[in-house]
Amino acid sequence: MGADFAYIGSAFIATDEARAAEEYKQAIVDCNSDDVVYSNLFTGVHGNYLAPSIRAAGLDPDNLPVSDPSAMNFGSGRTKAWKDIWGCGQGIGSIDKIQPAAELVARFKREYQEARQRLLHAA
């Protein structure tokens, strides 16, 4: 269908089986791409994070400093990425509920098959 590769992560965080905090799962459902913040502050490597979790940690997601990777400290007592600051992808706007992983996979399969059929009939 034109793609060489794709990956999906955030949708699987919002599944019943994921061991993420319920608040994290619900944030993924409630947020959209406007809530995604791209920053290297938390790990020294750029990544996408949910603005509400950044605010909950007492930081302003619109005014984050740039990290100095050589000064990164992952010791105790610090806010930790993926535990306190929640990662996410740009596609979170399409996640509308917490559900079993099997239902999510079935949806992806169905949507793929429907899109493929549309392309075959359009050709």
N, C-alpha and C positions, 0 to 999 in steps of 0.2 A: 504494500500500500504506500510505498515511498519512504518508509522509515527503515534505517539500518539497525537502530537500537533504541530502546526506551527502557526506563526504569520507573518504578512506582514505590514510594515508601510511606508517605504521609497517610494515604488511604488505609494502609494496614495498621497504622497506629490507632486509628479509630475503629478497631474491631474488638469484639468481645474477648478474643484470645490474647490480645496484646497486654503486656505487663506494665503498660504505661499508667500513670495516675489517671483516675476518672476525669479530673479537671483538665488534664492535657487532652484527652480524647474529646471532651466537650468543646474545648477551645478550637480544635481543628474543625469541628462541625460548625461552630459559630463564626469563625473568622473567614476572611477571603484574601485575595492577593494584596489588597491594600494594607493588610496587617502583617505582611512579610517584610522583615528588616534584614538587609544584607550587611553583615559586619564581620570584622576579624577580631573584635574585642574579646570574645569569650574563650577562644582557643588559640588565637594567633593565626588561624587560617580562616579565610572568608567562608561564611555559611549563611543560610537563611534561618531566621528565628522569628517566633511569634511576638509581636509587639506587646500584647497583654502580659506575657510572662516577663518581659523586660521591665515593664512598668511595676509589676508586682515585686520585682527585685530592687525597686527604688531608683531605677534609672530612667532617663528620658530617651525613648527609642528614636526620636527625631534628632537628637544631639549626642550621639555616642562618640567617644574619642576613638582614634585609630590606635590599634594595638602595636606595641613594640614586642615582636615575638621573642626577643632575647630576654625580656623581663617577665615572661609568663610564669605564674606561680599557681600550681594546682594543689597546694597544701590544704589542710583542713580549715574550716571556717570561712571559706570563700564560696561565692555563688558558683555553682557548677553547671556548665553547659549540659544539656540533655536531661538534667535532673531538675534544676531550677529555671533554666532558660531553655525553652522548648524549641526544637528545630522543626522545620516544615518545608514543604515545597510550594512552588507557585500554583499548583493545581488544586489547592485546598478549597477553592470556591465550588468545586464540583462534589465535595463531600458533604452530604446533607444528613447523615445519621450514623450512629454507632451500630454496627451490625456484625453478625458472625462472618469470619473470613471466607467461608464457603459461599455465602451469598454475594460477597463482593467479587470473588473470582467468577462466579456464575454471571454476574452483571457484566464484567469485563468481557467475558466470552461472548455473551449475547450481543453486546454493543459492537464488538469486532466483527462478528458474523453479519450483523445488519449493515455495517459500513462497507464491508466487502461486497455484499450483494448489491448495494447501491452503485458501487464503482463498476461492477461487472455489467450491470444493466445500463449504465451510462455510456459504456464503451461501444 
